[in-house]
Amino acid sequence: MHSQSIQDYLPHQYPFLLVDRVTAISEDASFIQGYKNLTMNEEFFQGHFPSYPIMPGVMMMEALAQISGILGMIIIQKRPKDGENFLFAGMENVRFKRPVVPGDQLVLQSQFVFQRRGVFKFHVTARVDEKIVAQAEILLSQQKLDI
């Protein structure tokens, strides 16, 4: 799935769209993988930190929430144009293992765990060079949009 298709599943736009490509989706829609290529041009690197730029952890969690949102949309077989969206509802067991810097490719993975009353839980992992840089459980809340 390339950037144009990704924008069919997410309402985000540049500079806040943090998924460049989806590279794998399991047949049963329980797993998704994609990536975000990081360059020095990312706005958050300008101030975090000027002499040693690293990706803020909150931005890694947002990228993982976005890839999970794509998977959620595939699971419910809807898109934002249908009046549905997912909002970030929470994070649990968040761990940051290594810094992420310009030039890295952040590989994003999300595994669907369960859904209850419109709240979806995903186990997420971010990797650089096959090493885990962040992991968490992310909660997304299914919402109707006023179009």
HELIX and SHEET records of a PDB file:
HELIX    1   1 SER A    3  TYR A    9  1                                   7    
HELIX    2   2 GLU A   43  GLN A   46  5                                   4    
HELIX    3   3 GLY A   57  ILE A   76  1                                  20    
HELIX    4   4 PRO A   80  ASP A   82  5                                   3    
SHEET    1   A 6 ARG A  21  ILE A  25  0                                        
SHEET    2   A 6 PHE A  31  ASN A  37 -1                                        
SHEET    3   A 6 GLN A 105  ARG A 116 -1                                        
SHEET    4   A 6 VAL A 119  VAL A 128 -1                                        
SHEET    5   A 6 LYS A 131  LYS A 144 -1                                        
SHEET    6   A 6 GLU A  84  PHE A  96 -1                                        
END                                                                             
